Amino acid sequence: MRDLQLPIYLDHSATTPVDKRVVEAMLPFFTEGFGNAASRNHPFGWKAEEGVDYAREQVARLINANPKEIIFTSGATEGDNLGIKGVFEMYARKGNHIITCVTEHKAVLDTCKALEKKGAEVTYLPVNGDGTINLEELKAAFTDKTILVCLMFANNEVGIVHPIKEIAEMTHQHKALFMTDGTQAVGKIPVDVMEMGIDIMAFTAHKMYGPKGVGALYVRRKNPRVKVTAQLDGGGHERGMRSGTLNVPGIVGFGAACEIAQQEMEAEAKRLAALRDKLETSLLQIEESVVNGNVDSRLPHVSNISFKFVEGEGLMMGFNQEIGVSSGSACTSASLEPSYVLKAMGLDDELAHSSIRFSLGRSTTEAQIDYTIEKVTKAVNKMRDLSPLWEMHLEGIDISTIEWADH
Ligand SMILES: *Cc1c(COP(=O)(O)O)cnc(C)c1O
């Protein structure tokens, strides 16, 4: 453990470092390959376009799409906006009803809210205690005005993975389009748009060892041919769906990141699942600790754990100089509101506040996990030693029954 470098990064669901091989691939496109990929009449443009074309193939291959179905964006937030708003406008004659879910990322929820002001009817499906949706509830939500179901592949806070293929099938039976926010899943677990029946999918490079500020929207071209209206007007890049000079180095890096993920994903998922399981099993030895989210359908590298009677933010102060993780309140911008995802899963404020998300990645080692287990265990015990609530709990008092004096 003496060789251990601090701090340790266990927040890969928030963002990942750029893989050195990705940086290598990008570098030439800042200098000699600097051209504008839309400059069709000289070698500077051709070289940039070649880089983009190659990356488009690499990105498409990872998700089993055709390169023509890839629209480069600035990231998943833009992809979510383009997909949802683009469908709402393009299919306005068919209907105005969208089905999504309360535990989606804000990029989806806030986009839907914005559309409600423009006449969209949105159904926000609730979730079960383990973060999954009830397929019967989904089935019952369809109307003859339903144009889109938008449901994330894997949740960013608890890592649960929805049964995408089943949901897509049900959506198609009701003649609507199926869109998924694939951000947390692509490059981590197999995602196959053909096999799974995905019509539209947003994803981003910086959550899979690529650079920030670049992502893609997959838009199906066959069975059915899907169209979205552009949300940025301009030069008509990306088949008219997304104008703006392409971020050539970023796109090249995204492509390289996809190729590396495709080659290494399977072995890496196994390695990380073993480390995650070790971390989780050890931390669950701590009294009154629970895993949040369905553990049978979950990303291999994520564990979200609540430690009852301690407050996540306070707990993190015990080790956040050394270990970078997220708490159940960090996800909604800078506020200390408890996570809306955990609350939607039925956790009370206390328990939502006491949760920590550990997300492992390519640089995670066993020594780091061992150190984390030790540090977190000590910090939880120390906080509890200082907590009157914990003392009462040990004395067998049910804290939920206490009537607190007004103040
Ligand atoms: C990170 C994330 C986003 C936003 O992606 P950006 O590329 O940072 O805009 C959207 N959806 C999910 C599920 C995410 O985890």
The ligand as an ORCA input file, in Angstrom:
! r2SCAN-3c Opt
* xyz 0 1
  C     -23.197     12.845    -17.973
  C     -24.544     12.515    -18.469
  C     -25.191     13.356    -19.381
  C     -24.592     14.664    -19.846
  O     -23.529     14.432    -20.726
  P     -22.629     15.650    -21.240
  O     -21.832     15.081    -22.353
  O     -21.793     16.019    -20.062
  O     -23.523     16.730    -21.678
  C     -26.425     12.971    -19.850
  N     -27.007     11.829    -19.448
  C     -26.415     11.006    -18.555
  C     -27.112      9.743    -18.158
  C     -25.175     11.326    -18.030
  O     -24.608     10.506    -17.162
*
